[in-house]
Amino acid sequence: QVQLVESGGGLVQPGGSLRLSCAASRSIFSIYMGWYRQASGKERQLVAAITSGGITNYAESVKGRFTISRDNAKNTVYLQMNSLKPEDTAVYYCKAVIPGLSYWGQGTQVTVSS
């Protein structure tokens, strides 16, 4: 089992940056990790993911602006978000995938507004 705790959300102006963190309760060395987001009235969508080997993939809408990374020594995954847009406003969730099982954090709100 894995408990995940996200942090780093908040209110930011368009063009600004935020870094989200997802701290896991156990080693994430061999775990596939992802960031998802859910805007009001919409379905949850993948934002970015990273494999245990460090291979990443991104939603088209965030490519070139967001960067996912992992620090296995700290059991933490990060999402660096730059050039934020109002359409990035959503609750951001961290997900851990172990074969046959997946775990979610409680989410952190990101609001991009002037």
C-alpha positions as CSV (number, residue, x, y, z in Angstrom):
1,Q,0.0,0.0,0.0
2,V,1.1,3.6,-0.7
3,Q,-0.1,6.8,0.8
4,L,0.5,9.9,-1.3
5,V,0.4,13.5,-0.1
6,E,0.5,16.4,-2.6
7,S,1.5,19.9,-1.8
8,G,2.5,23.1,-3.6
9,G,-0.7,24.2,-5.1
10,G,-2.1,27.7,-4.9
11,L,-3.1,30.8,-6.7
12,V,-0.8,32.1,-9.4
13,Q,-1.0,34.7,-12.2
14,P,-1.0,33.7,-15.8
15,G,2.6,33.2,-16.9
16,G,3.7,32.3,-13.4
17,S,5.2,29.1,-12.1
18,L,4.4,26.5,-9.4
19,R,6.1,23.3,-8.3
20,L,4.0,20.5,-7.0
21,S,5.3,17.8,-4.8
22,C,4.0,14.3,-4.1
23,A,5.4,12.6,-1.1
24,A,5.0,8.8,-0.8
25,S,4.8,6.7,2.3
26,R,7.2,4.1,1.0
27,S,9.9,3.7,-1.6
28,I,8.9,4.6,-5.1
29,F,12.0,3.2,-6.7
30,S,10.2,0.7,-8.8
31,I,6.8,2.5,-9.1
32,Y,5.3,4.3,-12.1
33,M,4.1,7.7,-11.0
34,G,1.9,10.2,-12.6
35,W,0.2,13.6,-12.2
36,Y,-3.4,14.0,-13.3
37,R,-5.7,17.0,-13.1
38,Q,-9.5,17.5,-12.9
39,A,-11.1,20.8,-13.8
40,S,-14.5,21.6,-12.5
41,G,-17.1,19.7,-14.5
42,K,-14.6,17.7,-16.4
43,E,-13.0,14.3,-16.3
44,R,-9.7,13.6,-14.7
45,Q,-6.9,13.6,-17.3
46,L,-3.3,12.6,-17.4
47,V,-0.9,15.6,-17.2
48,A,2.5,13.8,-17.0
49,A,4.0,10.5,-16.0
50,I,7.4,9.0,-15.2
51,T,8.5,5.4,-15.2
52,S,10.8,3.8,-12.7
53,G,13.5,4.2,-15.3
54,G,12.9,7.9,-15.7
55,I,11.0,7.8,-19.0
56,T,8.5,10.6,-19.2
57,N,5.4,11.4,-21.2
58,Y,3.2,14.5,-21.2
59,A,-0.2,15.7,-22.3
60,E,0.1,17.7,-25.5
61,S,-1.4,20.7,-23.7
62,V,1.5,20.9,-21.2
63,K,4.5,19.9,-23.4
64,G,7.3,22.4,-23.1
65,R,5.8,24.0,-20.0
66,F,5.6,21.3,-17.4
67,T,8.4,18.9,-16.2
68,I,7.9,15.8,-14.1
69,S,10.8,14.4,-12.1
70,R,11.4,12.0,-9.3
71,D,13.7,11.8,-6.3
72,N,13.7,8.2,-5.2
73,A,15.9,9.0,-2.2
74,K,13.1,11.2,-0.9
75,N,10.2,9.1,-2.2
76,T,8.9,12.2,-3.9
77,V,7.7,13.1,-7.4
78,Y,7.6,16.7,-8.6
79,L,5.7,18.6,-11.2
80,Q,7.4,21.9,-12.3
81,M,4.8,24.0,-14.0
82,N,5.9,27.1,-15.9
83,S,4.1,29.6,-18.2
84,L,0.8,28.7,-16.5
85,K,-2.4,29.5,-18.2
86,P,-6.0,29.9,-16.9
87,E,-6.9,26.6,-18.5
88,D,-4.4,24.9,-16.2
89,T,-6.7,25.6,-13.3
90,A,-7.7,22.3,-11.7
91,V,-7.2,20.0,-8.8
92,Y,-4.0,18.1,-9.4
93,Y,-3.7,14.5,-8.2
94,C,-0.7,12.3,-7.8
95,K,-1.0,8.6,-8.8
96,A,1.2,5.6,-8.0
97,V,0.8,2.4,-10.1
98,I,2.0,-1.0,-8.8
99,P,1.1,-3.9,-11.1
100,G,-2.6,-4.6,-10.4
101,L,-3.0,-1.7,-8.1
102,S,-3.2,2.1,-8.2
103,Y,-3.2,4.7,-5.4
104,W,-4.2,8.4,-5.4
105,G,-3.4,11.4,-3.3
106,Q,-6.0,13.8,-2.0
107,G,-5.3,16.4,-4.6
108,T,-4.0,20.0,-4.5
109,Q,-5.8,23.0,-6.0
110,V,-4.0,25.1,-8.7
111,T,-5.7,28.3,-9.7
112,V,-4.3,30.4,-12.5
113,S,-6.0,33.8,-12.5
114,S,-5.2,37.5,-12.6
